[in-house]
Amino acid sequence: MSSARESPPQEHAPTAPLRKNRDFLKLWTGAGMSILGARVSAVAYPLLMVWQNGSPVDAGLVGFAALLPVLLVQLPAGVLVDRWDRRRTMIVCDLVGILAMGSVGITLLAGDVGLPHLMAAAFVEGGAAIFYRLSERAAVRNVVHADHLSAALSQNEARGRAAGLVGQPLGSSLFAVFRGFPFLFTAIAHLFALVMLLLIKQDLQTRRTAPPRRLHTELMEGLNWLRRQRFLRAAVLLVGATNILFQVLSLALVLVIKDSGGSPAVIGVIGAVSGVGGVCGALSGSWFGRRFAVSTIVMGVFAAWTVLMPMVALTSNPFALGALFAGMTFGGALMNVVAGVYQVQLTPDELQGRVSSVAMLLSSGANSLGALAGGFLLGAFSTTATVLGVGATMLVTLVASLLSPAMRSAPTEPVMVSTPREPRKAAAHSPDSEEI
């Protein structure tokens, strides 16, 4: 399969500025509400387990269930997203989210929700979110002009970070009022996203002419495309290691605040400050991408994380913790923008789902294990020792990236241009990365 990028059909090219592209705005707004809802429920999972059961192990189990679809569902989802109608797939995902989160909220209204119920709902909604995210990511280039693609993906990343900014305090505040409200809010958010999808007029994919083949065959096409990208292979594996660390660090933050006498509202404030950093990182992605090579950005972010992560063990001050997490999310958002633009530009439309799913599996597939390990580590060791261990592991990851021939052989030119470029014929130097 050729790695040459195919431009979206010209009949989809808007004549108006991106801000006046109504179909993009509907897709952007609906997906934003879906992401916000998912963020609100994700915030509520550990709060429910820690404040209700007092168990970091239970919190780790729920986090494991929510992230397990990344490991189990990601690859087949990529193939199926490339086969199925993207709009219909996203509609079904919203319906599943409404039912899963609505069931948790209603159960909490009637009493307490059991651990198996919460784990099952988290798993189902997490699986639907994967199909939704892959479909929406692939659909963007079909509703915007090629010249607007970088701006559209930067806005998508900023939207995700803003959802984190709002979702953290919103989720914790709703939880403080009543434990079931975050889950009911998530169900309503999915309903709003569903309405927005129904209002989009343009097709969200190019017409498929080739008949479906065996799932394994189609999956291998996406895997082989990524396998030929030497830099991409190294980058996504290194990012995958950092994602595991962030799962442990996020759960550690909950315990730091609880042990220091703080409330869920304090965690919400820290999340809001962290979200500001993420939004700033996303909005500055184009500026950095026009001036620095992708490898420079990735390793620069790794170096910043190596400094910031262990500092979480040194303080319980909410303002200091907010600043530390804001710096870390700034770097993550910046790297996501640069990576996302290049993946979408260089990947053929018919491979978008498969390429994204394989890359996300490599970079995020072990997140569920990170959440599970975080629960057990924090149950067995002190929070300070666990966070310092996270910092030491991040240092090892940074050294590995600096010594990696693949990382050092990446393209040296800036990673963004105003219009999409044709990919290099030497696949070993394809400037791709994957999101955090």
N, C-alpha and C positions, 0 to 999 in steps of 0.2 A: 504494500500500500504506500503510495507516494505521500511524502510529508508536506507537499505543496499546499498552501492555504488557498481556499476558494472564497472569493468575495461574495457577500450576500447579493441576491438578485437586485438589479438596479431599480425594479419597480417598487422596492421597499425604501428607496433612498428619499428621505424627506427634503423638501425645499426650505422648510422653516427651521429655525434654530432648535436645538435639542429641547430647550425648555418649552417649546410649543408643540412638541411631538406627543400628541395625546395618548397614543397607544403605549409609548414608552412610559409616560407618566402613570398610566393605569397599572402597567406591569410593575413599575418601580414602587408605587404606593401600596399595591396589594401585597407584593412580596415583603415590603417593609413591615406591614402589619403582621404578617405571618411570622417573620423573624422576631418581632417585638414580643408576640405571644409566646413563642418558644423560649425566649430569654426570660420572660417573667416566670414561666413554669420551672425553668432550669434553676432560677434563684430560689424558688420555693422548695425544691426537693431536699437539699441539705438542711434548710431551716426546719422543715417539717420533721425530719428524722432526728436532728440534734436537739431541738427544743421540745419535741413531743416524747421521744424515746431516750434522749441523752446518749445516743450511740453513734460515734463516728463510723463504726463498722456498717451499721444500717445505711448511713448516708453514702458510704462507699459502694454498697450493694445497689442502691438506687441509681447512683451515677454510673455504675457499671452497666446496668440494664439500659439506661438511656443512650449510652455510647456504643453498646454492643452491635447495633445495626451497622455502624461504620465498618466493623470487621466482617459481618456476615452478609449484609445486604448490598454493600457498595458495588461490588463487581457485577453481579447480575443486573442491578439497577441501571448501570451504565449501558449495558446492551439493550435492555428493554426500553430505556428512554430514547435511544436512537431508533428503535422500531416503532414505538407507539406515537400517537398524536400528543404533542407536548401540552397543549391546552387541556385536553381531557385528563391527562395524567395529573396535572396540577390540581384540577378540580376534585378528582378522587382523593388526592392527598389532603386537601382542605376538609373534605367530608370525614375522612378518618381522624384528623386532628380534632374536629368538633366532637366526635363520639368519644374518643379516648379521654380528652381532658374534661369534657362535660361529665363523664362518668365519675371521675375523681372528685370534681367540685360538688356534684350532687350527693355523693357518698359522704363527704365531709359535712355537708349540711345536715345529714341524718345522724352522724356520729363520727367515729374514727375510721380511717381507711387502713386496711391491712397492708403489710409489707408486700405480699405477693401481688395484690391488686395494683399498688403503686408501681412496682417493678414492671408488671405487664403493660400498664398504660404508658409508662415511660419508653418501653421498648417499641411499642406499636407507633407512638407518635414520632419517635426518633427515626424509625424506618421510613415512615411517610415523608418526613422532612428531607431525607436523602433523595428520594425521587423528585420531590419538589425543587430542591436546590439545584440538582443536575439539570432539570428541565428548564428552570428559569435562567440559569447561567448560559445554557446553550441557545436560548431563545433571544437573548439581547441583540445579537448581531443581525437578527432578522427583522427587527423593528427600528433600527437606527442606521444611518448612513455610515459608511466605512470611516469617514473623517470624524465622526462623533463617537467612535467606539471607545477610545481611550477615556474621553470625558464621561461616557455612560458607565464604564466599569469603575472609574474613580468615584462616581456618585453612588454606585452600588455598594462599594466598600465603605464609603462614608455613612450610607444608610445603615449598614450592618453595625458599625461602631456606634452610631447614634441610638440604635435600638438597644445596644448594651448600656449606653449612658442612661437612657430613660428606663430601661427594663430593670436594672438593678435596684434603684430606689423605689420604683413602682411595685416591683414584685415583693420587696421586703415590707413596704408600707401596706399593701393589700393584705399580706400575711399577718401583719400586726393587728389589722382590723378584724379579719377572720381568716382562718387557715385555708378555707376553700376558695376564697376570692381570686387568688392568682390563677387557679386552674379554670375557673369560669371565665375570667378575662381572656385566657388563651383560646378558649372555645369561640368566644365572640370575635376575636381577632381573625381566626380562621374563616369565620362567616363573612367578614368584611373582605378578606382576600378573595374569597369565592365570587363575590359580587363583582369585584374589579376584573377578574378573569373573564366573566361572562360579557363584559362590556368592550373587550378588546376586539377590534375588527380585523387586523392583519393576521396572516398565518404566522405561526411561531417557528416554522422550520421550512426548509426547501422540500420540494416534492421528492419522495423516494421512488425510484424506478426499479431498483434491484430487489428481487424477492428475498425474504428472510432466510437465513441459513441456520445451521446448528449454532446454538448459543455459545458453545466452546469455541467454534471457529471465529465468530464475530468478536468474542472477547479477546482472543489472541491477536486480532488485528490492532486493537487499542493497546494491548500490552507490548506488542512488537514495535509499534510506533514510538512508545515511550522508551523502550529498551534501547533504541538507537540514539537516544538523546543522552550523551554521556554526562553532561553537566546536570541535566534534570534528574537523572538517577541519583547522583550524589546529593543534590540539594534536597530532594523530597525525603530521603532517608535521614538526613541530618535534622530537617525540620520535624520529622516524626519523633525523633528523640526529644526535642524541646517541647513538643506537645504533651508528651507523657509527664514531663517535669511541671508544666503549667497545671495539669490536673491535680497533682499533689499540692502545688502551691496554693491553688484556689481553695481547696478544702482546708489547708492549714490556716488560711486567713480567717475562716469562720471560727476556728478554735482560738486563734489569737484574740479575736474580739470578744468571744464568749468568756474566755478565761480572765480577761482584763475587766470584766464587768460590763461590757458593752451590750447593746441590743441589736436586733436585726436592722433597725433603722440606721445604725452606724455603718453596717456593711453596705447598706444602700447608698450612703453618702460616699463611701470609698469607691463603690462601683460607678457612681456618677462622675467623680473626678477622673477615674480611670477611663471612662467613656469619652471625656473631653480629649484626653490624650489620643485615643483611637481616632476620633473624628479629625483632629488636626493632622495625624499621620496620614489618613486617607486623602484629605484634601491637598496635602503637600506631595503626594505620590508623583504627580505629573512633573512637578518642579525638580525633584530629585532624579526622576527617571530620565529627564532630558539632559542631565549633567553627569551621571555616574553609571558605571557598568553594573550589571546585575550582580556579579560576584562581589563587587565592592559593597553594594547595599546589603546583601545577605550576610557577609562576614562582619560588616559594621554593626548590624543589628545583633548578631550573635555576641559580639564583644560587649555591647551595651547591656545585654541580658546577663552576661557573666558578672558584671559589676553590680547590677541592681538586685538580682535574685537573692543572694545571701544577706543583703541589707534588710530584708524583711524580718530576719531573725533578731535584729538588733533593736526593734522598737515595737511598741503597741500603740503609738500615737496615731490616731486616725488620719491626721493631715499628712504625716510623713508616709504612712502606708498608701494613702491616695496618690501622693506624688510618685512613689516608687512604681505603683501599678500603672499610673498614667504614662510614665516613661517606657515601660515595657509594652503597653498596648500601642503607643505611638510607633515603635519599631515594627510591631507585628502588622499593623495596618499599612504602613509604608511598604513592607515587603509583599503584602497581599496584592496591592494595587499593581506593582511592577510585574509580579508573577501572573496575575490574572489577565492583564492586557496581552502579554505574550502568548499565553496558552490559547486564548480565544483567537488571536490573530493568526497563529501558525497552524492550528488544528483544523483539518477539513470539517465542514459542517456535519457530514454524516458520521464523523468520529468523535464529535464533541462530547457526547455522553460517556462513551467508553474511555476516552483519554482522561476526562475529569475523574471518572470513578476510580481508575487505576491509580492516578496520582494522589487522590484523596485517601485511598486505602493505604498507600505507602506512607503518607505523611500523618494520617490521623487514625489509622486502623487500630493502633495500640492504645488509643485514648481510654477505652473502657478498662483496659488493664491498669492504666495509670490511676484512674479513679479508684479501682479496687485496691491497688497497692497503697494508694494514699491513705485509705481508710485503715488498713492493717498497720501501716507504718506509724500513723499518728496514734493508733491504739497501743502500740508496743513501745514507742519512743516518745520523748518530749517533742513539743512543737519546734523548739529551737534546734535540736539535733536533726530533725527531719528537714527543716529548711536549709540548714548548712549543708546537709547531704545533697540537696537539690542544687545548691550553688556549686559544689564540687563537681557534680556530674555535668553541669553546664560548662564548666571550665574544660573538661575533657572533650566535650562536643566542639567547643571553639577551636581547640588545638587540632582536632581531627579535620575540621574544615580548612584550617590554614595549611595543613600538611597534605591535603587531598590533591592529587594531580588534576583530577577532573574540575575541581573548584578553581584551581589556579590557571587552568587552560580555557576558562570561559571567555567569551567575547569581551573585549576591552572598551568598545564604544558604548555611548549612552544607550539606555534600553528603551526609550520612547521617542517616537517621531510623530509628526502631525497626521500622517497617513500610514496605513499598514505597509510594512516592507515584505518583500518576498523572503522566505526562509533560506538560510544557507544550505547548500547541497551537502556540506559535511555535517551530518547529523550530530556528530560529537560536540559541536559548538552551538547547538540550539539554545538560545538564552531563555529557557523556561525555568520556572520554579512552581511551588504550590503553596496554597494558602495555609495559614496557621490555624 
